[in-house]
Amino acid sequence: MTNAAPPFSNPATGSMLPGAQVDGAGVVPASPGTATPDLATLLAGSGRPHSRPRYPLRRADPRFCANSSSPEMQRMALVAALSVLIAGCSMLPEGRGVSRAPTPQIARPAALPAPSVADTRQCISALTQAQVRFTPVPDQVFGAGCSQLGSVRLSTIALTDAPRGLNELAISNIGPVRCELAQRFAGWAQFGIARAAEQMLGSPLVKIETMGSYSCRNIAGSVKLSQHAHANAIDIAAFVLADGRRISVKQGWAGSNQERAFLRTIYASACKRFGTVLGPDYNAAHQDHLHVDMSGQGYCR
């Protein structure tokens, strides 16, 4: 690798990052069970198998057997036998015999607090001052708890320190996102990704390719709604440079040393800005993109 570029501070955080110095981001036993006596032993009244019964059997009085074949006596005998069996089963330790699986409880997704009108207006004003091009999206509430509230659709992000003629960064394939997420994403693009590309890859950043934002769906393998269902998450797939190179998360995460260093630097930078960041090391579902959202508190995997 060439000589490292001089460090710089992030206007948003004011902290420093070693190496690329981008955006102030750091890399960021059960006790043994007791043997259970068999049912015959329990009925005999002893806890020791094959021991002599506590109450020896005696010949029954014929007076009590005279009507043993009557329906009433048969019912009484059946009830007594069932009572003994039930009592015996209740003595079995937990885990023995037939167990009943608990009825699964489907968790209802926690409602995401809607941004206030004042917060949305303030956020839109901040995006305008940061020279971010966007279109406000009307509030919408869909079925199954999905919503787009206080959202905007990003078009381009200004690059204040880019070379002449490259003063805007395009964002592709992105849908509505909550304004607060858009503001964090714009700052990450300006002071994290763009600067890392210039310093570590030697070429200005011209486009960020995403895999979308809003999608009314659950988290994979879960009954809980994804942050995508609230327009509160963005999936980033690749970064395109002015010299034509395309650094994808899928290929670059385990690619050249230069690509690996770049992607991990901007990943660490994202961890400083978003509530949750998930990458290829998290699971197979994220092998081809970086997921960022505003939920959680520094959950970076």
Secondary structure, DSSP 8 states (H G I E B T S, - for coil): ----------TTT----STT--TT--------------HHHHHHT-SSTT---SS------GGGTTTTTSHHHHHHHHHHHHHHHHHHHHTS-TTSS-------------------HHHHHHHHHHHHHTTEEEEEE--EE-GGG-EE-SEEEEEEEE-TTS-TT--EEEEES---EEHHHHHHHHHHIIIIIHHHIIIIISS-EEEEEE--S----B-TTSSSB-GGGGT-EEEEEEEEETTS-EEEHHHHTTS-HHHHHHHHHHHHHHHTT-SEEE-TTT-GGGTT-EEEES-SSSEE-
